[in-house]
């Protein structure tokens, strides 16, 4: 074990739709910003202060295509991945840096639009599967909790 860890977990809102780039070999990459907010009370003034931090998220291949299809600007999303810093030179020859989150896992947290339709389809599929099972159909439900 190397003794180091590079892991990021965020819950935030997308700042834009996913921008896709496709490659000749069939691969793809998607990029989108995620905003996280921090609110606290200034001890000296008693004033509420709100800070927004923007994060550049990168997803690859099939995951990028799924994000492009279902994520829209303003959606709430959970992102898990690692930090990676890219270095390049601008037109004046100055070194520039960009830190990104290379996403390995994500969960959509805003059930609206196509996400909602997808959740409804999954619920209907589960309902039809449970009604097809005779052992489950004869048992009364013990509670009405959704999980």
LOVOVO-337571 format. One record per residue: x, y, z of N, C-alpha, C in turn. Coordinates in steps of 0.05 Angstrom, whole numbers, plus 5000, padded with zeros to 4 digits. Example, Ala and Ser with C-alpha at 12.3 -4.5 7.8 and 13.67 -1.06 7.14 Angstrom:
REM LOVOVO-337571
526448865156524649105156526449345156/525749555142527349795143525850015157/
***
This chain:
REM LOVOVO-337571
501749765000500050005000501850255000/501150444984502750684981502450885004/500350865020499951045042498751315034/497751335010496451595002493651534992/492051744992489251724983488551974968/487351944945486352164928483452104923/481652214940478852154937477252404943/475252454926473452684929470552594928/468952704946466052654947464652924948/462852974929461453224929458453174926/456853354938454053374931453653664925/452753714900452353984891450454004868/450254234857448454284834450154334809/449254224787450754274761450354564753/452554674742452454954734451954984704/451954764690451454774661450854484652/449854464627449454194616452254064610/452253804607454753664602455653724573/458253804571459453854545461053604537/460253484514461453234505463553274484/465653104485467653094464467952794457/467852744431468052464422470652424407/471852184410474452124398474051914376/476051904359475951714336475651424344/476851344365476851064374474150984386/472251164388469651104400469451194429/471551294440471451394468470151674469/469351754492468252014496468852124524/468652384526469152514552467152734555/466052754579464152964585465153134608/464653394606465553584626463153764634/463053814661460953994671461854104698/460954344704461654464731459554384752/460454354776458754304799459254514820/457154624831457454824852456654704879/458354764899457754694927457554944943/455854954962455355194978456055155007/457155365020457755355048456455605060/454955575081453755805095454455795124/455356025135456056035163455456315173/455556355199455056615211457756725220/458356975211460757115219460557175249/462557085265462357125294462557415302/464057575288464357855296462058035288/460957985265458658155256455958025259/455857765263453357625265451857595238/453257665217452057655190452357375178/450257285164450357035149452057065124/453956895121455756905098455356645082/455156675055454856445038457056445017/458456215015460556194995459855964976/460456004950460055804930462755724918/463255464917465655364906464955204880/466455264859465855124833467954914829/467054674819468754444814468354354785/470554304771470454194744470453894745/468253774734467953484735468353364708/469853144706470353004681469452714684/467752624665466852354664467552234636/467951974635468851854610466951644600/467051604573465751394559462751364565/461851124572458951084576457851254598/459351294620458451464641458051754632/459751844614459352114603456852134586/456251924571453751924555451251924573/451351764595449151764613448752034626/450952164634450752424646449652624626/450552614601449552794581446552764577/445552514578442752464573440952554596/441852524621440052564643440652814660/443152924659443853154676443253414660/441953594673441453854662442454064682/442754304673443654524690441754554714/442954574738441454604762440754344777/441254114764440653864777442553804801/441453684821443153604844444353334839/446953304845448353054838450452994859/450852734863453052644880455252544862/457652644867460052574850462152464869/463352244859465652124874467852074853/470252154861472452114842475152194855/476952284837479652364847480452624834/482252774847483253024837485452974817/485453124795487653114776488053404766/490553484766491353754757492653734730/491653884711492853904684494454154682/496654144667498354374663498654424633/498454684625498954754597500055034596/500855114572501955384568499955554552/499455794561497655974546499056104523/497756294509498856424486501356584492/501656684516504056834524506256654535/505856394535507956214544507856164575/505856274588505656244617504455964624/505455844644504355584653501655634666/499655474659496955494670496255214681/494555214702493754974715490754964717/489654724716486854674719486454424735/485154444758484554214775481754114769/481553854764479053724756478453494775/475953414776475153174790474452964769/476052754768475652544749473652344763/471252354753469052214766469151904762/468851754783468751464781465951354788/464451504804461751434812460051684813/457451654807455651884809452851774815/451251954827448451884832446852144827/444752114811442952344806441152384830/441052624841439452674865436952844859/436652944835434353104827432452934811/430252834823428352664808426352834792/427252944770425453094753426053034724/424253114706424653064677424952774671/427052704656427452424648428252254671/429552364691430252214715427652104728/425652284730423052204742421751984726/421852004699420651804682422151534686/424751554688426351314692425651184719/425251344740424551234766421751114765/419851234751417151124748417250864734/418850834713419050584698420150364716/422150434733423350234751421350154772/419650344782417650274802415550094790/414650154765412649984751413749704746/416349684739417549424734417649264760/418349394783418449254808415649174817/413649344812410849274820409849034804/410449024778409448804762410948544769/413448564776415048334784414048224810/413248394829412348304855409548184853/407848284835405148184832405247914818/407247854802407547604788408347374807/409547444830410447244849408047174868/407146924867404846844884405346864914/407746804923408346814951408147094962/409047284947408947564956406147674953/404647584934401947694929400047614952/400447384964398647294985399347415013/401847525016402647635041401747935043/400348005065399648285067402148445075/402248705067404548875074404448935103/406748935117406848985145406949285151/408049435133408149725137407849865110/407450115110407250265085409650435079/411950365090414450515084415350455056/416350655042417150615014419750465010/421050375032423550235029423649985046/
***
